[in-house]
């Protein structure tokens, strides 16, 4: 995958989902598949499946019709993500299965201004899985979560989840996934409806980012909520572009 990695690293921040999943997953895993468009030593594009999620990295001359055929053949697919131009070009071939389209702002932690003081934040374990899933399902803004990948990645550590709780009740959470040697994606940031406006989201994200930075990994994240954007900006995240997602019919 050396040449393919070179292709991905030309735009590494926007390809970090693919890079992180490749680095964290065994090549013989049933949970990941990689499709190359073009020659192995000079791909025109890459499509990766990780559990039920697909990620597109498009380049000049990519055959989007064929890539869409791969997506359609995987009937369990929940979501496809990629650059705006890539998703816009593959989308016409997925009209019969697409359900929802979303454009997200992509930000990188450029000027850290983190603060978790005053809150006890800890890393979740498999013993927290059931109540953490229930907490996420209770958040109106959240899309459906694939329980299989949630459990597996929590258990093997490829997704780390941090929580703030009070007397056993989860109040806020944040996670990192697609961790590569030098980057990580912050996902699943949520605060219980009755506990918002108290700095819980800032604290749990700050602690997670502090640990990632200490390991030499730069945190990134996606968001579409303006209020969330203001919080992330205060913590030092700076927008560098946008990505787009397609969610598919169940």
TISEVO-74331 format. One record per residue (C-alpha): residue number from 1; residue in three letters; z, x, y. Coordinates in nm, 3 decimals, always signed. Last residue first. Example, Ala and Ser with C-alpha at 12.3 -4.5 7.8 and 13.67 -1.06 7.14 Angstrom:
2
pt i:2 aa:SER pz:+0.714 px:+1.367 py:-0.106 $
pt i:1 aa:ALA pz:+0.780 px:+1.230 py:-0.450 $
END
This chain:
250
pt i:250 aa:UNK pz:+0.616 px:-3.216 py:+0.102 $
pt i:249 aa:UNK pz:+0.360 px:-3.197 py:+0.383 $
pt i:248 aa:UNK pz:+0.322 px:-2.853 py:+0.530 $
pt i:247 aa:UNK pz:+0.477 px:-2.677 py:+0.826 $
pt i:246 aa:UNK pz:+0.250 px:-2.461 py:+1.039 $
pt i:245 aa:UNK pz:+0.406 px:-2.185 py:+1.250 $
pt i:244 aa:UNK pz:+0.297 px:-2.001 py:+1.564 $
pt i:243 aa:UNK pz:+0.404 px:-1.671 py:+1.719 $
pt i:242 aa:UNK pz:+0.453 px:-1.579 py:+2.083 $
pt i:241 aa:UNK pz:+0.483 px:-1.266 py:+2.294 $
pt i:240 aa:UNK pz:+0.714 px:-0.987 py:+2.406 $
pt i:239 aa:UNK pz:+1.019 px:-1.188 py:+2.519 $
pt i:238 aa:UNK pz:+1.323 px:-0.980 py:+2.606 $
pt i:237 aa:UNK pz:+1.659 px:-0.997 py:+2.431 $
pt i:236 aa:UNK pz:+1.954 px:-0.846 py:+2.621 $
pt i:235 aa:UNK pz:+2.246 px:-1.076 py:+2.536 $
pt i:234 aa:UNK pz:+2.189 px:-1.269 py:+2.859 $
pt i:233 aa:UNK pz:+1.826 px:-1.324 py:+2.754 $
pt i:232 aa:UNK pz:+1.940 px:-1.459 py:+2.419 $
pt i:231 aa:UNK pz:+2.163 px:-1.717 py:+2.587 $
pt i:230 aa:UNK pz:+1.889 px:-1.820 py:+2.831 $
pt i:229 aa:UNK pz:+1.642 px:-1.855 py:+2.545 $
pt i:228 aa:UNK pz:+1.884 px:-2.074 py:+2.353 $
pt i:227 aa:UNK pz:+1.891 px:-2.306 py:+2.654 $
pt i:226 aa:UNK pz:+1.509 px:-2.302 py:+2.668 $
pt i:225 aa:UNK pz:+1.479 px:-2.399 py:+2.298 $
pt i:224 aa:UNK pz:+1.167 px:-2.252 py:+2.136 $
pt i:223 aa:UNK pz:+1.310 px:-1.947 py:+1.963 $
pt i:222 aa:UNK pz:+1.210 px:-1.648 py:+1.753 $
pt i:221 aa:UNK pz:+1.421 px:-1.337 py:+1.702 $
pt i:220 aa:UNK pz:+1.424 px:-0.958 py:+1.693 $
pt i:219 aa:UNK pz:+1.705 px:-0.711 py:+1.617 $
pt i:218 aa:UNK pz:+1.635 px:-0.336 py:+1.619 $
pt i:217 aa:UNK pz:+1.769 px:-0.163 py:+1.307 $
pt i:216 aa:UNK pz:+1.937 px:+0.180 py:+1.321 $
pt i:215 aa:UNK pz:+2.235 px:+0.082 py:+1.104 $
pt i:214 aa:UNK pz:+2.469 px:+0.059 py:+1.405 $
pt i:213 aa:UNK pz:+2.203 px:-0.159 py:+1.572 $
pt i:212 aa:UNK pz:+2.218 px:-0.405 py:+1.281 $
pt i:211 aa:UNK pz:+2.598 px:-0.421 py:+1.293 $
pt i:210 aa:UNK pz:+2.603 px:-0.483 py:+1.669 $
pt i:209 aa:UNK pz:+2.327 px:-0.742 py:+1.631 $
pt i:208 aa:UNK pz:+2.529 px:-0.944 py:+1.381 $
pt i:207 aa:UNK pz:+2.838 px:-0.924 py:+1.600 $
pt i:206 aa:UNK pz:+2.644 px:-1.031 py:+1.908 $
pt i:205 aa:UNK pz:+2.473 px:-1.320 py:+1.725 $
pt i:204 aa:UNK pz:+2.812 px:-1.455 py:+1.615 $
pt i:203 aa:UNK pz:+2.960 px:-1.416 py:+1.963 $
pt i:202 aa:UNK pz:+2.668 px:-1.559 py:+2.158 $
pt i:201 aa:UNK pz:+2.653 px:-1.862 py:+1.928 $
pt i:200 aa:UNK pz:+3.028 px:-1.920 py:+1.966 $
pt i:199 aa:UNK pz:+3.029 px:-1.895 py:+2.346 $
pt i:198 aa:UNK pz:+3.220 px:-2.221 py:+2.399 $
pt i:197 aa:UNK pz:+2.929 px:-2.443 py:+2.507 $
pt i:196 aa:UNK pz:+2.888 px:-2.599 py:+2.164 $
pt i:195 aa:UNK pz:+3.177 px:-2.685 py:+1.937 $
pt i:194 aa:UNK pz:+3.130 px:-3.058 py:+1.869 $
pt i:193 aa:UNK pz:+2.763 px:-3.019 py:+1.768 $
pt i:192 aa:UNK pz:+2.834 px:-2.733 py:+1.527 $
pt i:191 aa:UNK pz:+2.666 px:-2.410 py:+1.632 $
pt i:190 aa:UNK pz:+2.349 px:-2.268 py:+1.480 $
pt i:189 aa:UNK pz:+2.149 px:-1.946 py:+1.464 $
pt i:188 aa:UNK pz:+1.943 px:-1.958 py:+1.144 $
pt i:187 aa:UNK pz:+1.733 px:-1.650 py:+1.208 $
pt i:186 aa:UNK pz:+1.763 px:-1.297 py:+1.352 $
pt i:185 aa:UNK pz:+1.476 px:-1.078 py:+1.230 $
pt i:184 aa:UNK pz:+1.544 px:-0.715 py:+1.146 $
pt i:183 aa:UNK pz:+1.390 px:-0.380 py:+1.241 $
pt i:182 aa:UNK pz:+1.410 px:-0.007 py:+1.158 $
pt i:181 aa:UNK pz:+1.407 px:+0.036 py:+0.779 $
pt i:180 aa:UNK pz:+1.297 px:-0.323 py:+0.733 $
pt i:179 aa:UNK pz:+1.515 px:-0.633 py:+0.735 $
pt i:178 aa:UNK pz:+1.310 px:-0.947 py:+0.670 $
pt i:177 aa:UNK pz:+1.626 px:-1.152 py:+0.728 $
pt i:176 aa:UNK pz:+1.920 px:-1.171 py:+0.964 $
pt i:175 aa:UNK pz:+2.160 px:-1.462 py:+0.986 $
pt i:174 aa:UNK pz:+2.360 px:-1.660 py:+1.240 $
pt i:173 aa:UNK pz:+2.646 px:-1.907 py:+1.204 $
pt i:172 aa:UNK pz:+2.878 px:-2.131 py:+1.401 $
pt i:171 aa:UNK pz:+3.177 px:-2.362 py:+1.351 $
pt i:170 aa:UNK pz:+3.227 px:-2.338 py:+0.976 $
pt i:169 aa:UNK pz:+3.543 px:-2.520 py:+0.868 $
pt i:168 aa:UNK pz:+3.786 px:-2.317 py:+0.653 $
pt i:167 aa:UNK pz:+4.073 px:-2.338 py:+0.898 $
pt i:166 aa:UNK pz:+3.843 px:-2.241 py:+1.185 $
pt i:165 aa:UNK pz:+3.518 px:-2.064 py:+1.112 $
pt i:164 aa:UNK pz:+3.276 px:-1.817 py:+1.265 $
pt i:163 aa:UNK pz:+2.996 px:-1.713 py:+1.031 $
pt i:162 aa:UNK pz:+2.760 px:-1.428 py:+0.950 $
pt i:161 aa:UNK pz:+2.470 px:-1.445 py:+0.707 $
pt i:160 aa:UNK pz:+2.289 px:-1.145 py:+0.560 $
pt i:159 aa:UNK pz:+1.950 px:-1.211 py:+0.404 $
pt i:158 aa:UNK pz:+1.837 px:-0.940 py:+0.161 $
pt i:157 aa:UNK pz:+2.196 px:-0.936 py:+0.039 $
pt i:156 aa:UNK pz:+2.119 px:-1.009 py:-0.326 $
pt i:155 aa:UNK pz:+2.339 px:-1.320 py:-0.335 $
pt i:154 aa:UNK pz:+2.247 px:-1.452 py:+0.008 $
pt i:153 aa:UNK pz:+1.880 px:-1.392 py:-0.072 $
pt i:152 aa:UNK pz:+1.900 px:-1.584 py:-0.399 $
pt i:151 aa:UNK pz:+2.102 px:-1.877 py:-0.264 $
pt i:150 aa:UNK pz:+1.883 px:-1.939 py:+0.041 $
pt i:149 aa:UNK pz:+1.563 px:-1.871 py:-0.156 $
pt i:148 aa:UNK pz:+1.649 px:-2.144 py:-0.405 $
pt i:147 aa:UNK pz:+1.789 px:-2.382 py:-0.143 $
pt i:146 aa:UNK pz:+1.470 px:-2.395 py:+0.062 $
pt i:145 aa:UNK pz:+1.595 px:-2.510 py:+0.402 $
pt i:144 aa:UNK pz:+1.462 px:-2.822 py:+0.571 $
pt i:143 aa:UNK pz:+1.415 px:-2.789 py:+0.945 $
pt i:142 aa:UNK pz:+1.709 px:-2.748 py:+1.179 $
pt i:141 aa:UNK pz:+1.746 px:-2.929 py:+1.510 $
pt i:140 aa:UNK pz:+1.973 px:-3.198 py:+1.368 $
pt i:139 aa:UNK pz:+2.233 px:-2.954 py:+1.236 $
pt i:138 aa:UNK pz:+2.412 px:-3.118 py:+0.942 $
pt i:137 aa:UNK pz:+2.180 px:-2.948 py:+0.688 $
pt i:136 aa:UNK pz:+2.299 px:-2.614 py:+0.823 $
pt i:135 aa:UNK pz:+2.667 px:-2.705 py:+0.769 $
pt i:134 aa:UNK pz:+2.601 px:-2.834 py:+0.416 $
pt i:133 aa:UNK pz:+2.424 px:-2.508 py:+0.334 $
pt i:132 aa:UNK pz:+2.718 px:-2.312 py:+0.470 $
pt i:131 aa:UNK pz:+2.962 px:-2.527 py:+0.273 $
pt i:130 aa:UNK pz:+2.780 px:-2.457 py:-0.053 $
pt i:129 aa:UNK pz:+2.710 px:-2.089 py:+0.012 $
pt i:128 aa:UNK pz:+3.056 px:-1.977 py:+0.125 $
pt i:127 aa:UNK pz:+3.151 px:-1.839 py:-0.217 $
pt i:126 aa:UNK pz:+2.820 px:-1.651 py:-0.216 $
pt i:125 aa:UNK pz:+2.957 px:-1.445 py:+0.071 $
pt i:124 aa:UNK pz:+2.941 px:-1.490 py:+0.449 $
pt i:123 aa:UNK pz:+2.991 px:-1.192 py:+0.681 $
pt i:122 aa:UNK pz:+3.276 px:-1.234 py:+0.922 $
pt i:121 aa:UNK pz:+3.319 px:-1.317 py:+1.289 $
pt i:120 aa:UNK pz:+3.663 px:-1.354 py:+1.442 $
pt i:119 aa:UNK pz:+3.614 px:-1.445 py:+1.806 $
pt i:118 aa:UNK pz:+3.777 px:-1.310 py:+2.121 $
pt i:117 aa:UNK pz:+3.533 px:-1.027 py:+2.169 $
pt i:116 aa:UNK pz:+3.185 px:-1.079 py:+2.026 $
pt i:115 aa:UNK pz:+3.007 px:-0.938 py:+2.331 $
pt i:114 aa:UNK pz:+2.658 px:-0.791 py:+2.341 $
pt i:113 aa:UNK pz:+2.460 px:-0.675 py:+2.642 $
pt i:112 aa:UNK pz:+2.184 px:-0.489 py:+2.460 $
pt i:111 aa:UNK pz:+1.877 px:-0.415 py:+2.676 $
pt i:110 aa:UNK pz:+1.565 px:-0.431 py:+2.453 $
pt i:109 aa:UNK pz:+1.665 px:-0.678 py:+2.180 $
pt i:108 aa:UNK pz:+1.321 px:-0.815 py:+2.089 $
pt i:107 aa:UNK pz:+1.186 px:-1.163 py:+2.161 $
pt i:106 aa:UNK pz:+0.916 px:-1.385 py:+2.008 $
pt i:105 aa:UNK pz:+0.869 px:-1.728 py:+2.166 $
pt i:104 aa:UNK pz:+0.774 px:-1.999 py:+1.919 $
pt i:103 aa:UNK pz:+0.475 px:-2.232 py:+1.892 $
pt i:102 aa:UNK pz:+0.511 px:-2.518 py:+1.644 $
pt i:101 aa:UNK pz:+0.269 px:-2.715 py:+1.430 $
pt i:100 aa:UNK pz:+0.370 px:-3.001 py:+1.202 $
pt i:99 aa:UNK pz:+0.236 px:-3.175 py:+0.893 $
pt i:98 aa:UNK pz:-0.043 px:-2.962 py:+0.749 $
pt i:97 aa:UNK pz:-0.178 px:-3.054 py:+0.407 $
pt i:96 aa:UNK pz:-0.514 px:-3.220 py:+0.478 $
pt i:95 aa:UNK pz:-0.582 px:-3.017 py:+0.793 $
pt i:94 aa:UNK pz:-0.554 px:-2.681 py:+0.620 $
pt i:93 aa:UNK pz:-0.905 px:-2.542 py:+0.682 $
pt i:92 aa:UNK pz:-0.885 px:-2.625 py:+1.055 $
pt i:91 aa:UNK pz:-0.552 px:-2.433 py:+1.072 $
pt i:90 aa:UNK pz:-0.689 px:-2.092 py:+0.971 $
pt i:89 aa:UNK pz:-0.831 px:-2.007 py:+1.314 $
pt i:88 aa:UNK pz:-0.542 px:-2.147 py:+1.520 $
pt i:87 aa:UNK pz:-0.293 px:-1.974 py:+1.289 $
pt i:86 aa:UNK pz:-0.460 px:-1.638 py:+1.345 $
pt i:85 aa:UNK pz:-0.495 px:-1.679 py:+1.722 $
pt i:84 aa:UNK pz:-0.132 px:-1.787 py:+1.762 $
pt i:83 aa:UNK pz:-0.010 px:-1.499 py:+1.549 $
pt i:82 aa:UNK pz:+0.141 px:-1.582 py:+1.212 $
pt i:81 aa:UNK pz:+0.350 px:-1.833 py:+1.019 $
pt i:80 aa:UNK pz:+0.284 px:-2.058 py:+0.721 $
pt i:79 aa:UNK pz:+0.545 px:-2.305 py:+0.596 $
pt i:78 aa:UNK pz:+0.663 px:-2.507 py:+0.298 $
pt i:77 aa:UNK pz:+0.425 px:-2.394 py:+0.023 $
pt i:76 aa:UNK pz:+0.500 px:-2.561 py:-0.311 $
pt i:75 aa:UNK pz:+0.132 px:-2.638 py:-0.381 $
pt i:74 aa:UNK pz:+0.023 px:-2.275 py:-0.379 $
pt i:73 aa:UNK pz:-0.348 px:-2.343 py:-0.420 $
pt i:72 aa:UNK pz:-0.369 px:-2.469 py:-0.062 $
pt i:71 aa:UNK pz:-0.241 px:-2.140 py:+0.080 $
pt i:70 aa:UNK pz:-0.487 px:-1.933 py:-0.123 $
pt i:69 aa:UNK pz:-0.772 px:-2.158 py:-0.012 $
pt i:68 aa:UNK pz:-0.661 px:-2.113 py:+0.349 $
pt i:67 aa:UNK pz:-0.706 px:-1.737 py:+0.307 $
pt i:66 aa:UNK pz:-1.058 px:-1.799 py:+0.176 $
pt i:65 aa:UNK pz:-1.149 px:-2.009 py:+0.481 $
pt i:64 aa:UNK pz:-0.979 px:-1.759 py:+0.713 $
pt i:63 aa:UNK pz:-1.209 px:-1.474 py:+0.611 $
pt i:62 aa:UNK pz:-1.080 px:-1.191 py:+0.830 $
pt i:61 aa:UNK pz:-1.344 px:-1.019 py:+1.042 $
pt i:60 aa:UNK pz:-1.107 px:-0.852 py:+1.285 $
pt i:59 aa:UNK pz:-0.746 px:-0.871 py:+1.175 $
pt i:58 aa:UNK pz:-0.499 px:-1.135 py:+1.069 $
pt i:57 aa:UNK pz:-0.145 px:-1.095 py:+0.943 $
pt i:56 aa:UNK pz:-0.047 px:-1.424 py:+0.786 $
pt i:55 aa:UNK pz:+0.294 px:-1.511 py:+0.647 $
pt i:54 aa:UNK pz:+0.366 px:-1.767 py:+0.374 $
pt i:53 aa:UNK pz:+0.699 px:-1.927 py:+0.286 $
pt i:52 aa:UNK pz:+0.783 px:-2.088 py:-0.048 $
pt i:51 aa:UNK pz:+0.936 px:-1.773 py:-0.206 $
pt i:50 aa:UNK pz:+0.776 px:-1.493 py:-0.006 $
pt i:49 aa:UNK pz:+0.398 px:-1.532 py:+0.000 $
pt i:48 aa:UNK pz:+0.201 px:-1.271 py:+0.193 $
pt i:47 aa:UNK pz:-0.146 px:-1.297 py:+0.347 $
pt i:46 aa:UNK pz:-0.307 px:-0.978 py:+0.473 $
pt i:45 aa:UNK pz:-0.615 px:-0.922 py:+0.688 $
pt i:44 aa:UNK pz:-0.931 px:-0.719 py:+0.731 $
pt i:43 aa:UNK pz:-0.798 px:-0.459 py:+0.488 $
pt i:42 aa:UNK pz:-0.914 px:-0.095 py:+0.498 $
pt i:41 aa:UNK pz:-0.789 px:+0.107 py:+0.200 $
pt i:40 aa:UNK pz:-0.756 px:-0.197 py:-0.026 $
pt i:39 aa:UNK pz:-1.094 px:-0.325 py:+0.086 $
pt i:38 aa:UNK pz:-1.126 px:-0.670 py:+0.236 $
pt i:37 aa:UNK pz:-0.882 px:-0.959 py:+0.257 $
pt i:36 aa:UNK pz:-0.560 px:-0.859 py:+0.081 $
pt i:35 aa:UNK pz:-0.326 px:-1.107 py:-0.087 $
pt i:34 aa:UNK pz:+0.037 px:-1.016 py:-0.148 $
pt i:33 aa:UNK pz:+0.268 px:-1.216 py:-0.375 $
pt i:32 aa:UNK pz:+0.646 px:-1.238 py:-0.364 $
pt i:31 aa:UNK pz:+0.904 px:-1.443 py:-0.556 $
pt i:30 aa:UNK pz:+0.780 px:-1.346 py:-0.902 $
pt i:29 aa:UNK pz:+0.906 px:-0.994 py:-0.836 $
pt i:28 aa:UNK pz:+0.699 px:-0.706 py:-0.983 $
pt i:27 aa:UNK pz:+0.671 px:-0.518 py:-0.652 $
pt i:26 aa:UNK pz:+1.050 px:-0.541 py:-0.604 $
pt i:25 aa:UNK pz:+1.138 px:-0.700 py:-0.271 $
pt i:24 aa:UNK pz:+1.320 px:-0.555 py:+0.030 $
pt i:23 aa:UNK pz:+1.052 px:-0.325 py:+0.171 $
pt i:22 aa:UNK pz:+0.775 px:-0.582 py:+0.117 $
pt i:21 aa:UNK pz:+0.981 px:-0.860 py:+0.277 $
pt i:20 aa:UNK pz:+1.063 px:-0.640 py:+0.577 $
pt i:19 aa:UNK pz:+0.702 px:-0.538 py:+0.637 $
pt i:18 aa:UNK pz:+0.575 px:-0.894 py:+0.602 $
pt i:17 aa:UNK pz:+0.830 px:-1.044 py:+0.839 $
pt i:16 aa:UNK pz:+0.794 px:-0.743 py:+1.070 $
pt i:15 aa:UNK pz:+0.426 px:-0.807 py:+1.133 $
pt i:14 aa:UNK pz:+0.466 px:-0.906 py:+1.500 $
pt i:13 aa:UNK pz:+0.685 px:-0.602 py:+1.559 $
pt i:12 aa:UNK pz:+0.456 px:-0.376 py:+1.357 $
pt i:11 aa:UNK pz:+0.129 px:-0.435 py:+1.535 $
pt i:10 aa:UNK pz:-0.055 px:-0.124 py:+1.418 $
pt i:9 aa:UNK pz:+0.222 px:-0.105 py:+1.158 $
pt i:8 aa:UNK pz:+0.062 px:-0.375 py:+0.944 $
pt i:7 aa:UNK pz:-0.272 px:-0.195 py:+0.909 $
pt i:6 aa:UNK pz:-0.091 px:+0.133 py:+0.834 $
pt i:5 aa:UNK pz:+0.109 px:-0.051 py:+0.568 $
pt i:4 aa:UNK pz:-0.219 px:-0.168 py:+0.414 $
pt i:3 aa:UNK pz:-0.337 px:+0.191 py:+0.413 $
pt i:2 aa:UNK pz:-0.021 px:+0.303 py:+0.232 $
pt i:1 aa:UNK pz:+0.000 px:+0.000 py:+0.000 $
END
